[in-house]
Amino acid sequence: MKRVLQQIIEKNKTEEKQRVQEIQAELAHPNTTNARRDFLKKAAMGGLAIGGFMSMSIEDTLAHTTSRVNRSSAPSDLRITDLRYCVTAVMGRTAIIRIETNQGIYGLGEVRDGADVRYALFLKSRILGENPCNVERIFKKIRQFGGPARQAGGVCGVEMALWDIVGKAYGVPAWQLLGGMYRDKVRLYADTPEGGSPEEQRKRIEYRVKDQGYTWLKMDVSIGELRGMKDTVVNGKFWENDRGNLSQWGANDYMSYANRMHPFTQVQITEQGLEELAQIVENVRNLTGYEIPISTDHYGHFDLNNNIRLAKALEKYRLAWFEDMVPWQYTEQWKTITEAIETPTITGEDIYLLKDFKPLIHERAVDLIHPDLASSGGLLETKRIGDYAEEFGIAMAMHQAGTPVSFMANVHCAAATENFLSLEHHSVDVPWWEDLVVTTDGRKLIEKGFANVPLEAPGLGIELNDEVVKQHLHKEDQSYFQPTPEWDQLRSHDRTWS
């Protein structure tokens, strides 16, 4: 036995030596990025192979077991010293925040797409001086300042950044801090915008499936596609904007179609309209076949009766789900729809915290849940949501439409949650999106429709590619992680009870 053990030790020593040589060669290569060099240097200092480990004394063994802790950091002495930001042009406006500490370690987070970065800046005075390793304590302190959809952006962005710091302080990936890994690759579903013609739609689908290797797609089946088609929609003209569209987004008018909940428009789809929408789905099914799940979204603002009619018209195409057919708040309406149709129903991208998922789960009002980690409460709360749904036999898909920062936060959460199905990638057609960051383990962010889970890279496993991010800042705010002293002072008493 001893001889066999010694052979194993010698073999691993040889492999260790070879790995050191490979690291030295990569460090010397002129194409190696600075971020990659930094990671390799840390790996070389902290990463002894098992061959060396098995032959060490007890003193050396103890030293090695703590070697992954960042030795420039004493985690118990970490303190938050600043919160800074930049606003990118991703999805029109998406802010990245950076929480800094007294030991040089910082964490990256993201304020959800379309949300105001001030949702996060408002929290700075409430977290300064805190130990960022106390993630749950800080989260409970600030969660009262979050709300549905984009209103949660600040709380969730801070929570993401805290996990990034903790992972870096202790030298482990964020998924490890959530309890461990169920999968080392995360399946993605590719958002596929409506094409201007069947030919354009075909090109978009082929790019995703054939060129990029995605195995799951999502498409809109919107009554907006019926624009200009006579006798396809009832009461549509009344709600059109000044460009003649039934636009679901971007209107400031509180009483506009975009801001009217589905039961309050009295828009209906005619039989001819249903046939036109069914033809759109059939065209896509003919291109993809039936091996690829197709999810659907953004139908328009009309009541549950017309949602049921639309779902039944499309049932033969075996869609993966119908998403956000009515607002998430209407649990009873969701249950009515779910019981009336065969296609799975799903909602949740605008729900904040587990407590508001519970009615939908308890009533089995939906077949699937769909949190957006940048709205649902961050990594730990989203894992709790998934775990809770699992107890009721409900699976979890994840909505995501931001930068690679929130994308990677989602990847870690998905890796650590058993009932996970698929994660949205909303920027497939943005050529510079992946270049906004560099991975600290040197692997690609996405390969053949799957996200790589960082196996050892600490925290979220990414650093910003500063030059690329600076090229894609929002035109109205070109600042880049400047100090924010104007947000330092706490000016209120925040306790919610007397």
N, C-alpha and C positions, 0 to 999 in steps of 0.2 A: 504494500500500500504506500509506504513512504517513497519507494522508488517511482511509482506512478505519479505521486504528488509532485516529486521533484522534477519529473519530466514535464508536467503541466506548467510548473513554475518557470522552467527554462524556456519552454515554448513561448510563454507569454512575455518573458523578458525580451526574447528576440523580436516579437511583434511590437513591443513597446519601443524598442530601439528603432525599428523601421518607421513607426509612426512619428517619432521625434524627428527623424530625417525628412519625412514628408512635410512636417510642419515647417522645418527650417527652409526647405526648398520653396514652399509656398510664400513664406515671409520674404524671401529674397526675390520673388518674381515681380517684375515691374507692374503687372496688371492687377496685383492684389490691392483691394481698396483699403483705406485706413481703418474702416470699421472692422473689416475682416482681419487685418493685422492685429488690431487690439484684442479681438476675440481669441485669436490663435495664441497670442502671448499669455493671456489669462489661462487658456486651456493647458498650455505647456507648463505653467507654474503650478496649476492646481490639479492636474489630471494624471495621477499615477495609475498604471494598468494593474490588473489583478496579479500579474506575475510578480511585480515588485511588492504589492500589498501582502501577498501570502508569505513573503520571506522577511517581513519587518518585525522588529521587537514590539512589545506592547506599547511602549512610549511612542514609537513611530506610528503604530497603528492608530492610536488615539489622535495624534497630530493630523494624520491623513483624514480621519473621519470628519474633522472640522475644517479641512482645507478648502471646502467649497464655500464657506462663509467668506464674504468679502473682507479681507483683513484690513482694508482701509476703513471698514465700517464696524462699529460696535452697535449691532441692531438696537439694543436697549437704550442707546444714547442718541439715536436718530431723532431729528426734529425737523418739522416743515418750516422752511424759511421764506418761500416765495411761491406764487402761482402766476405763470406767464402764458401767453397764447400767440397763435397766429391764425388767420382765417383763410382757408383755402377755397379754391373755386370748385371743388368737388360738389356735385349735385347743386350747383348754384352758390351755395354757401355752407361750408362745414368747417368748424373751428377745431383745432388741435390745442390741447393745453399741456403744460409742462409743470409739474410740481417739483420744486427743488428742496434740497435738505442741507443741513449743516455739515454733511460729510461728502458732498460732491455727487452723491447718487441722486438721480432724478427719475421721475416716472412720466410716461406719456399717456394721455387720455384723450377722449374726443367728445365734444358736445354735438349731439345728434344732428344729422343733415337738416338744414333749414332752420335750426334754432339759433337764438342769440347767444353769443359767447358770454354775455353778462349774466346768464343763468349760472355760469361757473364762477365768474369773478365775484359775484355777490357772496359766494361761500368762503372766499379767501380769509376774511377776518375771523371766520369761525373755525378754521383749521390751523392757522399759524401757531407754531409752538407745539403742536401735537406730534406724538410719535407715529409716523405713517404705518408702522407695523401693526398698529391697533386698528385694523381695517374695519371690523364690525362696529367697534365703539364709535369711530368717526362717522361711519355710515348712519348709525342710529341718531347721531347728533345732528346730521344735516338732512336726513330723508324728509323731514317735514317741509322742506323747501322745494321738493319735487312734486310733479303732478302728471297727468296723462300726456302722452305724446311728447312733443318737444319741450314741454315744461319740465320734464325730468332730465333734460340734457346735462345740466350742470352737476347734479348729484351723481349721475351715472359716469360722467367724464372723470370726476374726482375719484370715484371708486376704481375705475380702470387704472388710473395712474398710480393709486396706492398699491394695487397688486403688482404692478410693474416694479415699483420700488422694493417691495418685500422680496420678490423673486430675485432681484439683483443683490439685495443685502444678504440673502441666505444662499445664493448661487443655485437656485432651482427654478424650473419653468413654472408658470402660473398654474397650469393644470395639476401639478403635483401638490400645490397648496390647497387645491379644491378637493383633494382626496384620491387623486390618481387617475390613470388613463384607461379608457375603454377602447380607444381606437387611435392609431398613429397617422391616419389620413382622414380628412373630413370631406364628405361628399358635398358638392356645391350644386345649386340649381342656378342656371343662368337666366337672368331677366332678359327678355327678348321683346324690344319695343315693336309696336305695330309698324309694318312697312307701308310705304305709300302705294305699293302695288304688290300683286302676288309674286312678281319676279324679285322685287326688293326683299320681301319677306323670306323668300327661298334662300337668297344670298346670306341673310342674317342667320338663318337656321343652319345652313351648311357651314358657315364660319364657326359657329359654336360647336356643332357636333363633329364635323370632319376635321376642321383645322385645330380646334382647341380641345376637343375630346370630352366635352361635357356630356353627362349621361342623364341630365334632368333639366327641363326647360320650364320657364313660366312666361305666359303671354297675357296681354289684355284682351278682353272681349267686350269692348265698350260700345255703348250706343252712339258714342262719338263717331264710330265708323259708319253710321247710317246717315251722316250729314248729307243733305241734298237728295236723299232717296225719298221719293214721295210715298206717303201712307205707310211709313215704317214705325213712327213714333207718335203717340198722342200727347198733346200739350207740351211738346218740346220747344216750339217757337217762342213761347212766352218766357222761357228760362234762358234763351240764348244770350251770350254776351255781345258786345258791340262788334265782334269779329264773326258773329254767326256760329259760335261754338257752344256746346254744352260742356264748358270747361269745369273740371272737378277741383282745380287748384288755383291759387294765386290771386283770388279776388279779395279786395279790402272791404267791399260792401257786405255788411253783416247779413243782409236779406237776399244775397245772390244765390244762384244755384249751387255754387261751390260751397257755400256755408249752410245750406239747408240739409238737415238730416233726411234720410231716405223716405220716411213715412210722410213727409210734409211737402212733396212736390206734385203728386198726382200725375206724374209721368208714367205712361204705359207703353209697352212694346206690342205692336200688332203682329198678327201671324206672319205677314210678309217680313217684318223686321226680324222675327225669330229665325225665319228661313235664311235671311242674309247673314246673320251672326253664325248660324250653324254651318254655312258654307265656308266662312272664314276658318272655323275650327277644323272642318273637314280638309281644307287645303293644307293645313299644318300637319294633321294626322297622316295625310298621304305622303308628306315629305319625311316624316320621322318614323313611321311605322308604330308598332305598339310596344316595343321594348323600352322606349324612353317615356318616363312619366312627364305629363304636361299639366302644370298647375295654371290656374287662371285668376284674374284679379281685375279691379277697376271697371266694373260693368256700367256704372252710372248711378245716379241717385233716384231710385224708385223703390216701391214698397215690397214687402215680403211676398205678396201674391205674384207680382211680376218676376221676382227672383225665382220663385218656385217654377213658374212657367218656363223661364229661361233655362234653369237647371235641367228640367225634364226634356227640353228640346235638345240638350247637349249630352244627355246621359249615354247614348250609344257610343260616344267617343272615349268613354272610360277615363275621364280627367282625374288627375291626382287630387285636386281639391277645388272648391269654390271659396274664395278668400274675401272677407270683409263685405259680405252681401248686404248687411245692415250694420249700423254702429254697434260696437262691442257692448255698449251699456244695456242693450235690449235682450236680456237673457231669455225671456219667454218667447220673443220672436225668433231668436236663434234656435231654440228647441223646436218650435213649430216647423221651421225650414228643415232642420236636420232630420226630423221624423218623416218629412214629406218626400225627401229625395234620396236617391241611391248614392250620389257622388259625395265623398267626404266633405265636411264643412270645416272651416278654420278661421280663427281670428286671434288678435292679441298684440299686434305691433304697436298699438297705442296705449296698452295697459301698463300701469305703473304699480309694481309690487304684487306679491303673491295674493294678498287679500282680495284684489279685484279680479284675479283669475278664478278664485274659489267658487263663486256662484256658477260660472260656466262649467266648471269641472264637476261640481256636486250635482248639478242638474243634467249632466251629460248633454248639454245644449249644443256642443260642438264635438266633432270627431277628433280634431287635432288642435293643439295650441300653437301659437306663432309669436312668441315674444321677440321684440327688438331689444337686444341687450343695452342699447344706448337710451332706452326708455323704461325698461322693465325693472331696473335697479342695479345693473352692473353684473359682474361675473357670478358672485356668490348667490345673489337673489335669483338670478335666472336659473342657476343650477337647482336651487330650492323649488322653483316653479316646475322645472322638468321632473324632478324627483317626486313632487307631490302629484303631478298628473299621472306619472307612472303607476302610482298606487291605485288609480282608477282605470288603468288599462288604456290610457290616452298617450299617444306619442307626441313628440315635439319637433317641429321644424322651426327655423330661426330666420327672422327678417333682418336684413342688413343692407344699407345703402350709403355707407360713408366712405372714409378713407381707409387705407390699410391698417390704421391704428385700431379702430373699432372692429375691423375685420379680424385682426389677430386676437383681440379680446374674445370675440365670438368663437374662434377656432379653439382656444384653450377651454372655454366653457363646454363646447360641443364634445371635445375629446374626453371630458370628465363626466358626461351625462349619458346614462345608458340608453334612454328611450329616444335619443336624437335621431332624426331622419336626414335632413339636408339643410344647408345654409345658403342664403341668397348671396349672389354676387351681382351687383347692380351696375358695375362699370366695365363690363367686358369690352365695350367698344371705345374705351378711353385709353389711347396708346401709352400715356405717361403715368397711368394710375399706379401700376406696380412699382414704378421707378421712384415713387415718393419715399420709399423706405429701402433699407438694406437689411437682410436677415443676418443676425449675429452668428448663425451657424453655417452661413454660406450657401444654404440650399435655396431653391426657388420657392417663392411664395405659393405659387399654384402650378401643378403639373397634371395635365390630362384630366381637367375637371375636378381635381381634388386639391384641397389645401394641405400642405405639409405641416404636421404638428411638430413644433420644436422639441426634440427629444431631450436635450440637455441645456440649450440656451436659456439663460436666466430671464425671469420676468416674462414679458410678452415676446421676447426673442427678436425684436426689431429696433433699429435706430433710424431716425429721419435722414434722408438724403437731402441735406440742406439746400444745395444748389437747385435741385429739381423742385423742391417745395417752394422756394423763393420765386421760381418761374411761374408758379401757378397759385399765387396769392389772389385773394379777392380784390377787385379793382378799387373798392372803397376803403380797404384797410391793408396797406402794404407793410405794416409793422411786423417785426419778427422776434417774438419772445423778448420784448422789452420789459424792464421792471415795471411793476404795477402798484406803486406805493399808495395811489389814491384809493385802493381797495383794502388797505391794511386795517383801518379803524372799524371796530364793532360799534354800531350805533343803536342797537335795540336789545331788548330783553326777549329772548326767543322761546321761553318755556310755554308749552301749549296747555298747561293746566294750572289751577290756582290752589 
